[in-house]
Amino acid sequence: MFDEIKRELSSLKLLTILLTFAVGIYLLQFLLEFLRNFSDIILILVFGWLVSFILEPFVDIFTNYLKIPRVISTALVFILAAVLLILTFAVNLVTVLILSFYLVIDKQNINRRIFALSPKKYHDSIRFVQKIVDQSFASFVRIQALWGVIGGIITWIVLTIFGVNFAASTSIMAGILTAVPVIGPIIGVIPPLFVALIDKPNEALIIFLIIFIIQQFIFNVFGPKLIGKAFNINPIVVILSLLIGIKIAGATGAVFAIPVISIVLIVSREFYKDYKEDEA
């Protein structure tokens, strides 16, 4: 009898452990799902804490050695950090521009070395790939410039209708920002919103919404079709390319996704056609 009771207790204990384990897994999944909704906020808090952790010793040094209030020393340290980040970005930008400059100047020599290193039977294929690359990125630049022109015209029309001052200069700035890949249609509405808040504060929200809705409608409805025609690919492929690019490399992937996919598809299509002709 006691053995049966012990076995039942052991089974009950094992069942309790399994139930506890199952409930623990469920609660953990629920907690992770809950935290995922606040992942952006958590990341901001973590990065903010890391930055404060890194910069705090410098704040202490400024406070102790310069004998200034901690608020001022903190402001100085963070200003210096911001300046350092801006300088780093500027140096990288200048490096890219210098590299691009020499690539343009030395393009012929680079091409000669590529052809010299590759077998002669592949020279036509290399020329074809170079042509497709040049055409694809040229189309990309033209599309972005077109977005800038459309964004500027929309901004000028709306601001003029509402009688907002500085409509022309604001539209030029909005057009330049709209031409920025990926984020352009979003940041392009900042200049008209800022000017409208100063000149027509009561109508600023309406102006912002009109410009934003018109631009989003044009860029998201007609954009894929126009890009597809420029790159000779299906509009659905355009949308999928953007999604894949964002998934793989974030904003950078979104910028280069369409030109790269266009190059891959056109080159693959041409090589497949040559392969079929050789088989025939």
VOPAGU-2260 file (C-alpha; in pm, 1 decimal, decimal comma):
REM VOPAGU-2260
SITE   aa  ch    i         X         Y         Z
SITE  MET   A    0       0,0       0,0       0,0
SITE  PHE   A    1     278,5     239,8      94,5
SITE  ASP   A    2     459,5     150,6    -228,9
SITE  GLU   A    3     150,8     239,8    -431,1
SITE  ILE   A    4     118,7     571,4    -245,6
SITE  LYS   A    5     487,1     644,8    -311,2
SITE  ARG   A    6     444,2     564,2    -681,3
SITE  GLU   A    7     138,6     788,6    -702,5
SITE  LEU   A    8     322,9    1067,2    -521,9
SITE  SER   A    9     620,8    1023,6    -754,6
SITE  SER   A   10     393,4    1036,3   -1059,4
SITE  LEU   A   11     215,7    1341,6    -917,7
SITE  LYS   A   12     550,3    1508,0    -849,1
SITE  LEU   A   13     671,1    1434,1   -1203,1
SITE  LEU   A   14     342,6    1565,1   -1345,0
SITE  THR   A   15     377,5    1880,4   -1132,8
SITE  ILE   A   16     733,1    1933,5   -1259,8
SITE  LEU   A   17     624,2    1886,6   -1622,0
SITE  LEU   A   18     329,6    2122,7   -1578,4
SITE  THR   A   19     554,4    2380,5   -1411,8
SITE  PHE   A   20     803,3    2346,3   -1698,4
SITE  ALA   A   21     525,9    2384,1   -1959,1
SITE  VAL   A   22     377,9    2686,6   -1782,4
SITE  GLY   A   23     728,0    2835,9   -1754,9
SITE  ILE   A   24     784,0    2797,5   -2128,6
SITE  TYR   A   25     443,8    2952,5   -2202,2
SITE  LEU   A   26     513,2    3247,1   -1970,8
SITE  LEU   A   27     857,7    3293,0   -2124,4
SITE  GLN   A   28     707,4    3300,3   -2474,5
SITE  PHE   A   29     444,0    3546,6   -2358,4
SITE  LEU   A   30     714,5    3765,9   -2199,2
SITE  LEU   A   31     929,1    3758,5   -2514,6
SITE  GLU   A   32     626,6    3845,5   -2729,5
SITE  PHE   A   33     543,1    4131,0   -2494,2
SITE  LEU   A   34     901,2    4260,6   -2497,0
SITE  ARG   A   35     914,2    4237,6   -2877,5
SITE  ASN   A   36     644,1    4503,5   -2896,4
SITE  PHE   A   37     875,2    4738,4   -2706,1
SITE  SER   A   38    1200,8    4627,1   -2870,1
SITE  ASP   A   39    1271,0    4972,5   -3017,9
SITE  ILE   A   40    1223,8    5142,5   -2681,4
SITE  ILE   A   41    1437,2    4880,4   -2506,7
SITE  LEU   A   42    1715,6    4922,6   -2764,1
SITE  ILE   A   43    1707,1    5301,1   -2721,6
SITE  LEU   A   44    1729,3    5262,6   -2344,3
SITE  VAL   A   45    2015,1    5012,8   -2370,4
SITE  PHE   A   46    2211,6    5227,5   -2615,8
SITE  GLY   A   47    2143,9    5535,4   -2406,3
SITE  TRP   A   48    2275,2    5356,4   -2099,4
SITE  LEU   A   49    2583,7    5234,3   -2290,0
SITE  VAL   A   50    2661,7    5584,6   -2416,4
SITE  SER   A   51    2620,8    5729,1   -2066,2
SITE  PHE   A   52    2840,8    5449,7   -1925,8
SITE  ILE   A   53    3113,9    5525,8   -2182,1
SITE  LEU   A   54    3101,9    5905,2   -2147,1
SITE  GLU   A   55    3057,9    5930,3   -1768,8
SITE  PRO   A   56    3433,9    5894,6   -1689,7
SITE  PHE   A   57    3506,6    6187,4   -1924,3
SITE  VAL   A   58    3237,7    6391,4   -1748,3
SITE  ASP   A   59    3407,7    6316,7   -1414,8
SITE  ILE   A   60    3744,7    6424,5   -1555,7
SITE  PHE   A   61    3602,3    6753,7   -1684,3
SITE  THR   A   62    3422,2    6816,4   -1354,3
SITE  ASN   A   63    3721,4    6741,0   -1130,3
SITE  TYR   A   64    4003,7    6898,6   -1330,2
SITE  LEU   A   65    3825,5    7201,3   -1476,7
SITE  LYS   A   66    3628,1    7265,8   -1154,8
SITE  ILE   A   67    3304,9    7332,4   -1340,0
SITE  PRO   A   68    2948,8    7221,1   -1259,3
SITE  ARG   A   69    2859,1    6867,5   -1363,0
SITE  VAL   A   70    2579,5    6990,9   -1591,0
SITE  ILE   A   71    2823,2    7202,7   -1791,9
SITE  SER   A   72    3086,7    6927,9   -1808,4
SITE  THR   A   73    2820,9    6679,0   -1925,4
SITE  ALA   A   74    2706,3    6919,3   -2196,0
SITE  LEU   A   75    3067,3    6974,3   -2309,6
SITE  VAL   A   76    3139,8    6601,7   -2328,5
SITE  PHE   A   77    2824,6    6527,9   -2526,7
SITE  ILE   A   78    2889,9    6821,7   -2761,9
SITE  LEU   A   79    3244,4    6694,2   -2821,8
SITE  ALA   A   80    3107,8    6343,7   -2884,4
SITE  ALA   A   81    2855,9    6481,5   -3135,3
SITE  VAL   A   82    3128,3    6682,9   -3311,0
SITE  LEU   A   83    3347,2    6371,8   -3326,0
SITE  LEU   A   84    3063,7    6171,8   -3485,8
SITE  ILE   A   85    3001,1    6448,7   -3740,1
SITE  LEU   A   86    3372,7    6468,7   -3822,2
SITE  THR   A   87    3386,9    6090,3   -3864,0
SITE  PHE   A   88    3093,5    6104,6   -4103,6
SITE  ALA   A   89    3256,3    6395,3   -4291,2
SITE  VAL   A   90    3586,6    6207,9   -4321,8
SITE  ASN   A   91    3407,3    5898,7   -4454,9
SITE  LEU   A   92    3211,4    6113,2   -4701,6
SITE  VAL   A   93    3528,0    6285,3   -4825,6
SITE  THR   A   94    3700,5    5946,2   -4858,7
SITE  VAL   A   95    3413,1    5815,8   -5069,9
SITE  LEU   A   96    3423,0    6126,2   -5290,4
SITE  ILE   A   97    3801,8    6099,4   -5337,8
SITE  LEU   A   98    3772,0    5728,6   -5420,8
SITE  SER   A   99    3492,0    5802,8   -5669,1
SITE  PHE   A  100    3704,2    6079,3   -5824,2
SITE  TYR   A  101    3996,8    5845,2   -5889,7
SITE  LEU   A  102    3766,4    5568,5   -6014,2
SITE  VAL   A  103    3624,0    5807,9   -6272,4
SITE  ILE   A  104    3969,1    5930,8   -6380,0
SITE  ASP   A  105    4128,4    5586,0   -6388,9
SITE  LYS   A  106    3829,7    5399,8   -6535,7
SITE  GLN   A  107    4001,0    5325,0   -6867,6
SITE  ASN   A  108    4312,5    5185,4   -6699,5
SITE  ILE   A  109    4099,3    4969,4   -6467,2
SITE  ASN   A  110    3905,9    4834,8   -6766,0
SITE  ARG   A  111    4229,7    4754,8   -6952,7
SITE  ARG   A  112    4363,0    4562,5   -6652,6
SITE  ILE   A  113    4036,8    4369,1   -6615,9
SITE  PHE   A  114    4045,8    4270,6   -6983,0
SITE  ALA   A  115    4415,9    4185,8   -6960,5
SITE  LEU   A  116    4355,8    3949,0   -6666,2
SITE  SER   A  117    4050,1    3778,0   -6817,7
SITE  PRO   A  118    4043,1    3531,8   -7110,1
SITE  LYS   A  119    3963,9    3688,7   -7445,7
SITE  LYS   A  120    3647,8    3479,4   -7496,1
SITE  TYR   A  121    3487,3    3649,9   -7192,6
SITE  HIS   A  122    3556,3    4007,4   -7306,6
SITE  ASP   A  123    3216,1    4051,0   -7473,6
SITE  SER   A  124    3039,8    3924,4   -7160,3
SITE  ILE   A  125    3239,6    4163,7   -6941,3
SITE  ARG   A  126    3151,9    4457,3   -7167,0
SITE  PHE   A  127    2786,0    4355,2   -7154,4
SITE  VAL   A  128    2788,1    4338,2   -6771,3
SITE  GLN   A  129    2961,4    4678,1   -6749,2
SITE  LYS   A  130    2699,9    4828,4   -6981,1
SITE  ILE   A  131    2412,0    4684,1   -6775,2
SITE  VAL   A  132    2567,2    4808,3   -6449,1
SITE  ASP   A  133    2611,8    5160,2   -6590,6
SITE  GLN   A  134    2257,3    5167,4   -6729,5
SITE  SER   A  135    2099,9    5033,7   -6407,7
SITE  PHE   A  136    2267,0    5284,0   -6178,0
SITE  ALA   A  137    2203,8    5565,9   -6427,1
SITE  SER   A  138    1834,4    5471,4   -6419,7
SITE  PHE   A  139    1847,6    5468,3   -6040,2
SITE  VAL   A  140    1988,2    5823,9   -6030,7
SITE  ARG   A  141    1729,4    5945,6   -6284,8
SITE  ILE   A  142    1442,8    5794,4   -6082,1
SITE  GLN   A  143    1563,3    5960,7   -5761,1
SITE  ALA   A  144    1598,2    6293,8   -5940,9
SITE  LEU   A  145    1244,3    6252,0   -6078,0
SITE  TRP   A  146    1112,6    6186,4   -5724,4
SITE  GLY   A  147    1282,5    6507,4   -5613,1
SITE  VAL   A  148    1121,2    6708,7   -5893,1
SITE  ILE   A  149     776,1    6560,0   -5819,8
SITE  GLY   A  150     813,5    6622,5   -5445,8
SITE  GLY   A  151     922,0    6982,8   -5507,4
SITE  ILE   A  152     633,0    7054,2   -5746,9
SITE  ILE   A  153     374,8    6903,8   -5508,8
SITE  THR   A  154     514,4    7109,0   -5220,7
SITE  TRP   A  155     513,3    7431,9   -5425,1
SITE  ILE   A  156     152,2    7380,6   -5544,6
SITE  VAL   A  157      16,5    7308,5   -5195,8
SITE  LEU   A  158     208,1    7593,9   -5027,4
SITE  THR   A  159     101,6    7836,7   -5301,7
SITE  ILE   A  160    -266,3    7736,0   -5266,8
SITE  PHE   A  161    -252,7    7799,6   -4890,8
SITE  GLY   A  162     -61,7    8126,3   -4940,2
SITE  VAL   A  163     245,7    8019,9   -4740,3
SITE  ASN   A  164     548,5    8246,0   -4777,3
SITE  PHE   A  165     881,7    8118,8   -4913,6
SITE  ALA   A  166     699,4    7853,0   -5117,1
SITE  ALA   A  167     965,5    7841,7   -5391,1
SITE  SER   A  168    1271,5    7805,1   -5166,4
SITE  THR   A  169    1089,6    7558,2   -4940,5
SITE  SER   A  170     989,9    7351,3   -5242,5
SITE  ILE   A  171    1350,5    7337,5   -5364,1
SITE  MET   A  172    1467,1    7213,5   -5023,0
SITE  ALA   A  173    1180,0    6962,7   -5010,2
SITE  GLY   A  174    1268,6    6836,6   -5357,9
SITE  ILE   A  175    1634,4    6785,3   -5263,9
SITE  LEU   A  176    1536,6    6589,2   -4953,4
SITE  THR   A  177    1275,5    6386,7   -5142,5
SITE  ALA   A  178    1547,0    6272,6   -5385,0
SITE  VAL   A  179    1727,2    6094,5   -5099,1
SITE  PRO   A  180    1679,3    5717,5   -5150,3
SITE  VAL   A  181    1431,0    5528,7   -4926,5
SITE  ILE   A  182    1370,4    5800,8   -4663,9
SITE  GLY   A  183    1327,9    6088,5   -4910,2
SITE  PRO   A  184     945,5    6085,5   -4929,9
SITE  ILE   A  185     934,3    6102,1   -4548,8
SITE  ILE   A  186    1196,4    6368,9   -4473,9
SITE  GLY   A  187    1084,8    6569,7   -4779,0
SITE  VAL   A  188     774,7    6689,7   -4591,2
SITE  ILE   A  189     978,7    6837,1   -4304,0
SITE  PRO   A  190    1066,5    7174,4   -4471,6
SITE  PRO   A  191     705,3    7260,9   -4568,5
SITE  LEU   A  192     583,4    7153,5   -4223,6
SITE  PHE   A  193     844,7    7372,8   -4052,8
SITE  VAL   A  194     766,7    7678,1   -4268,7
SITE  ALA   A  195     390,2    7624,8   -4232,1
SITE  LEU   A  196     421,0    7607,0   -3852,6
SITE  ILE   A  197     588,4    7950,0   -3857,6
SITE  ASP   A  198     377,3    8122,2   -4123,5
SITE  LYS   A  199      39,3    7941,3   -4098,6
SITE  PRO   A  200      35,0    7756,5   -3764,0
SITE  ASN   A  201    -341,7    7696,4   -3773,5
SITE  GLU   A  202    -322,0    7529,5   -4114,7
SITE  ALA   A  203      16,3    7357,6   -4073,0
SITE  LEU   A  204    -128,2    7015,6   -3993,0
SITE  ILE   A  205    -362,4    7024,3   -4294,2
SITE  ILE   A  206     -76,2    7132,1   -4523,7
SITE  PHE   A  207     145,0    6854,1   -4388,7
SITE  LEU   A  208    -123,6    6587,8   -4433,0
SITE  ILE   A  209    -208,4    6697,0   -4788,8
SITE  ILE   A  210     155,8    6691,9   -4902,4
SITE  PHE   A  211     230,4    6366,7   -4720,0
SITE  ILE   A  212     -77,3    6182,1   -4852,2
SITE  ILE   A  213     -28,0    6298,3   -5213,7
SITE  GLN   A  214     341,1    6204,0   -5211,7
SITE  GLN   A  215     284,4    5865,1   -5050,8
SITE  PHE   A  216       6,7    5789,5   -5299,6
SITE  ILE   A  217     222,9    5877,9   -5600,0
SITE  PHE   A  218     541,3    5709,5   -5475,9
SITE  ASN   A  219     373,7    5390,6   -5350,8
SITE  VAL   A  220     108,3    5343,3   -5621,9
SITE  PHE   A  221     283,3    5468,5   -5935,8
SITE  GLY   A  222     639,4    5433,9   -5805,5
SITE  PRO   A  223     686,5    5056,3   -5843,2
SITE  LYS   A  224     542,9    5062,5   -6196,3
SITE  LEU   A  225     767,3    5353,6   -6300,0
SITE  ILE   A  226    1074,5    5192,9   -6142,5
SITE  GLY   A  227     987,9    4861,2   -6305,6
SITE  LYS   A  228     968,6    5027,4   -6646,2
SITE  ALA   A  229    1297,9    5210,3   -6591,6
SITE  PHE   A  230    1478,8    4893,6   -6480,0
SITE  ASN   A  231    1286,8    4660,2   -6713,6
SITE  ILE   A  232    1154,8    4446,0   -6428,3
SITE  ASN   A  233     805,8    4365,0   -6299,3
SITE  PRO   A  234     658,2    4605,3   -6036,2
SITE  ILE   A  235     603,1    4307,0   -5803,7
SITE  VAL   A  236     975,7    4230,0   -5829,8
SITE  VAL   A  237    1044,3    4593,6   -5737,4
SITE  ILE   A  238     841,3    4564,4   -5415,7
SITE  LEU   A  239     993,4    4225,2   -5328,7
SITE  SER   A  240    1343,0    4363,8   -5395,6
SITE  LEU   A  241    1284,6    4647,6   -5150,5
SITE  LEU   A  242    1153,9    4409,7   -4883,4
SITE  ILE   A  243    1445,1    4169,0   -4930,6
SITE  GLY   A  244    1697,6    4453,9   -4930,5
SITE  ILE   A  245    1556,7    4597,7   -4607,8
SITE  LYS   A  246    1557,6    4251,3   -4447,6
SITE  ILE   A  247    1918,4    4178,1   -4545,0
SITE  ALA   A  248    2091,4    4513,3   -4497,5
SITE  GLY   A  249    1837,4    4764,9   -4365,4
SITE  ALA   A  250    1831,4    5107,7   -4531,9
SITE  THR   A  251    2149,6    5037,2   -4729,9
SITE  GLY   A  252    1995,1    4722,0   -4871,3
SITE  ALA   A  253    1680,9    4912,2   -4968,1
SITE  VAL   A  254    1889,2    5172,3   -5153,5
SITE  PHE   A  255    2081,7    4922,9   -5366,6
SITE  ALA   A  256    1826,2    4641,0   -5386,6
SITE  ILE   A  257    1651,6    4746,6   -5708,8
SITE  PRO   A  258    1966,2    4825,1   -5915,6
SITE  VAL   A  259    2136,0    4504,0   -5800,2
SITE  ILE   A  260    1829,0    4285,9   -5867,1
SITE  SER   A  261    1789,0    4452,8   -6205,9
SITE  ILE   A  262    2152,2    4378,1   -6295,9
SITE  VAL   A  263    2124,5    4016,8   -6178,7
SITE  LEU   A  264    1800,9    3953,3   -6371,1
SITE  ILE   A  265    1913,9    4113,9   -6697,1
SITE  VAL   A  266    2256,8    3947,9   -6692,9
SITE  SER   A  267    2106,1    3609,1   -6599,5
SITE  ARG   A  268    1845,3    3643,2   -6874,5
SITE  GLU   A  269    2112,6    3725,5   -7134,4
SITE  PHE   A  270    2346,4    3446,2   -7026,0
SITE  TYR   A  271    2057,7    3198,3   -7030,1
SITE  LYS   A  272    1970,3    3308,9   -7383,8
SITE  ASP   A  273    2333,7    3262,1   -7494,4
SITE  TYR   A  274    2339,0    2919,7   -7326,8
SITE  LYS   A  275    2023,3    2813,3   -7514,2
SITE  GLU   A  276    2169,3    2937,6   -7844,4
SITE  ASP   A  277    2491,1    2742,2   -7785,8
SITE  GLU   A  278    2289,2    2427,3   -7714,8
SITE  ALA   A  279    2088,0    2473,1   -8033,4
